[in-house]
Amino acid sequence: MSLEKRAFGWRAQRRRAVALEAAVRILGWGLAAAAAMAAADRLLVLPRPARMAAWLAGAAALVLAVRRELAAPWRAGGWESIFADAARRWPATRPMFSSAWALGGDRGGRGVSEELRREHLARADALAAGLPEEPLYPWKPTRAARAGAFAGAAALALGLAAGASWTRVLAPWLDAPLDRLVVLSPGDAGVDWGALVLLSARLTPEGKAAGLRGADLTLETRGADGAWRAAAWDAVDGESASFETGALTGRLDYRARRRGMVTSVKRLLPVPAPRFKDARAVVHGSRGVKTFILGEDAAARARRGDWVTVRGVSEAPLASALLRLSTLPAPIAMREAGGAWSAGFMAEEDAALSFLLVSRDARRDPSPPVYALSVLGDAKPSVELLSPQVPLQAGPRDSVTIAYAARDDGALTRLELVVHAPKGDVRRALTLERGSAETIGDAALALREHAPGSLVEFWLEAFDDASPPQSARSEKGSVEVVDVDAAHTAALAARERALTALDRAAEAAEAAAKASAAGDDRAARETARRVSGLWPVAAGAVMAWNEAMRDDVRANPGLADQAAAAAESLAAAGMEGLPKAASALERGDFAGSAREQTALAEQARAASSALRAGSSVQSAQDMADRAYDAEREGREIGESIERMKGALAPAQAAELQRALDAVDSALEELRKSIDALPEASPEAGQVRELPLNDARESAAALRRALRGGDAAGAAKAARELAERLSRVAKGLRESGRRVAGGQAGRAKEAAERVAQAWREAVARQEKAVEAARRRENARLAGMVRAQKELLLRTQDAIDSALSSAPSAETERAARAARESLSAGRIDEAVGRLRAAKALHAAAAALERGVGAPVPDPGAAREAADAQASARESAGRLRREVSGAAGLLGFMPGGPVRRIDDAMSEQAASEAFQRRGDAAEGLRRGEAALAILQEGDKDSSGGPSGGGASGMGGAMSRPFEMPGSVVRAAPRGARGSATGRVRLPSADEYRPPRELREELERSLREPRPAAHDSAIKEYFRRLVR
């Protein structure tokens, strides 16, 4: 490296070191001084002249520091100085660098030959190149620089932490002393044109610490004239003050003042709200296109169903625009195209429309103009599903009647029944008179095309004469198609299993009772274990049968109620009787075990007998259902032939032949059901007399007519078939009603007899207890009299002893005994009487007390006779309960063992009364009364809380409308139901055609609107 490069490098190093040193010193101590000044202002709030003087002094000090620390050392750094510093660092360079540098800039000017100059320069360059590569002026902060840097950093950190205002120190000419103590809101802001603005001044924590109050502040405003004026605050409290401006239409400057201090000036600029300068509504209807200028023309007019497009051009760029309609819950977004914003909607009804515009600076119009839209005439039609109003269940052979009502303010053009199907909705046009404005009718929905397990949903749709047509949809109805035959077969199989299990449990209980009665411990234990295993199986089988009947729409509800009651009663009897029988065997009480097992056997036999009797009602109901199936198929065949109007095509004849096969199948099933009836049944003869053979002959005649293509003969045979099948169904319905009514009547009578017997038994036992209580009260009264007489005799003995001048010791003892006797302390009185020698006999008599009275059988005869009469009444009650259980399926009042226990207590009470023991007789009589009262309470509620008197009454209900298995969907699926509810099918209980036509004609006549709901309800009732 040459000397020249070395020299320039050393000069750059020196200047950098000088600059860094000067900068650290000046900045460090300058920041320290500024931070000290800011801290002083933070604490003392220095006035502006003081801060200006300090700023000028700081500026002068800064100029002097720059001259001293930077400019002077910079100028002092010439080449001689640099080479001198290099010579001090490397002494070998002293004679070379300075002279070589001088020769390098002066070619021959000093009398030195050129050869000598070049040689000297070469040696200098060689010496420069040989120097080590290290800086000549490495910068190391001096102590003064380090002190300044530390002072500056510390002062800066303290100033920032204390929140000092640097602007007040560094730029005092921008003075706003109150800004640190007061905050003005909303500050500098743009506000909506004509809006009211709330100005507020709120104290900062520094202002609160300085003791400033809201009342100390003065609000000043400046308008367009440039003059400041004071304004009175509207509201002032301890920490803030507020002022509400008027409607702003021009610039407003404002500030707060306290004595000589003011805040910085804030400015409010009113900006016009974003609005459309040109807004139009374009109505697109069947009658053409019409444009309305919003705000200039009258209200925009449209017909219901017209499409309305609203367009507007904004005065200023917008960020977003919404169209708000009073008839819609949410605004409609508008789109921008070509500088115009637009949105569209369907005109439905009169509405008010306005625009929600947002400018690009987020301004909104607080009160946008509102424009009116008038929608003329032609409302949407309305259609209502009158029936069914709940989800239904039905079999695939059933059909559902759908009642409806439709209306329009103009005219209805089309009415459709829509059935939802997996492959697509199926639409069926319903009859509608041309030009009618209202119609009420019904339609049949056949379910034969829907597989079991499917859910058929349907609704109605109505269309009016608008352009384009308007439509309306009714609420949905639903029918769940269920496999009623499979569910019924499963319920019948569950019935057989339940009855078999009941018989086995009864046989086991009877065997256990015999073994216990014989005293055979081993046999009794073995048979008891068998009963413990079979009893819960029987109860579970009966409950499973009841669960199966819940899913069986053909199940008789009365029989289902019986099965539920029997299952509950069996479970309760098992939980109570089985442990008691086992406990009796453990104690060796064979009689008690036999009694418990006998009660269980009676319970099982009673349930089996009652459920078998109820099954006969189910069989009669099944026959009525099959007969109705045949009747319905025959009626449908007849109606199909009538609709053909005498034209019998081969395809139609084949379809009718298939329908006739269904009739033959139903008649064959009915024949099998009749043949399965027992010969001894009183209803069997009546059933066999039904005109079943005539119906079979009519079906055969119809089949022949269909094969021969004889339409007239087929129509005649179909009418005869329908009439004969109707007689078959009617006869079976009457037969089933008699069977069910007889069963229900016998059950009700038996339950009423049981209830009467319970009341009589309880009343007789109450009389017996009352007689025993009177006898016991008389006995207790005699004892009380004897005790009083004993106390009087003792008192007389004490008085005699005191009157015969006794010794002092005897007198003290006698007086003490009299006090104890008066206080009722008998034992203490006996001891003190013994202390007196003359009163030993009185003490012995008092100690013996009054002996128990001698039993008097004669006095207790009345109570004993009353107890005997009550026991006889309980015996009659037991017989009534056992008899009723065979009809009801459970023991009213609980197991008969309860009555046996009461009778046992009654017998013991009578025996004690006969012996004259009134107390024990009363206790046993009260125990018997408690048992009977508990049973009476249970018999009134029944095992399921419905009461025994109502059991069996539901068996006859299904015969009111046999055949159809349409019912409300059970709880847990869709809707809710409390039991089997039969609803009419489409062809059952339908009003005559003449009545329906007359009703529809009357609908077209003028009438008050208030009568509409009554007419719909009337028609709804007709189709139920």
Secondary structure, 3 states (H helix, E strand, C coil): CCHHHHHHHHHHHHHHHHHHHHHHHHHHHHHHHHHHHHHHHHHHCCCHHHHHHHHHHHHHHHHHHHHHHHHHHHHCCCHHHHHHHHHHHCHHHHHHHHHHHHHHCCCCCCCCCHHHHHHHHHHHHHHHHCCCCCCCCCCCCCHHHHHHHHHHHHHHHHHHHHCCCHHHHHCHHHCCHHHHCEEEECCCEEEECCCCCEEEEEECHHHHHCCCCHHHCEEEEECCCCCEEEECCCEECCCEEEEECCCCCCCEEEEEEECCEECCCEEEEEECCCCEEEEEEEEEECCEEEEEECCCCCCEEEECCCEEEEEEEECCCEEEEEEEECCCCCCEECEEECCEEEEEEECCCCEEEEEEEEECCCCECCCCCCEEEEEECCCCCEEEEEECCCCEEECCCCEEEEEEEEECCCCEEEEEEEEECCCCCEEEECCCCCCCCEEEEEEEEECCCCCCCCEEEEEEEEEECCCCCCEEECCCEEEEECCHHHHHHHHHHHHHHHHHHHHHHHHHHHHHHHHHHHCCHHHHHHHHHHHHHHHHHHHHHHHHHHHHHHCCCCCCHHHHHHHHHHHHHHHHHHHHHHHHHHHHHHHCCHHHHHHHHHHHHHHHHHHHHHHHHHHHHHHHHHHHHHHHHHHHHHHHHHHHHHHCCCCCCHHHHHHHHHHHHHHHHHHHHHHHHHHCCCCCCCCHHHHHCCCHHHHHHHHHHHHHHHHHCCHHHHHHHHHHHHHHHHHHHHHHHHHHHHHHHHHHHHHHHHHHHHHHHHHHHHHHHHHHHHHHHHHHHHHHHHHHHHHHHHHHHHHHHHHHHHHCCCCHHHHHHHHHHHHHHHHCCHHHHHHHHHHCHHHHHHHHHHHHCCCCCCCCCCCCHHHHHHHHHHHHHHHHHHHHHHHHHHHHCCCCCCCHHHHHHHHHHHHHHHHHHHCCCHHHHHHHHHHHHHHHHHHHHHHHHCCCCCCHHHCCHHHHHHHHCCCCCCEECCCCCCCCCCCCCCCCCCCCCCCCHHHHHHHHHHHCCCCCHHHHHHHHHHHHHHCC
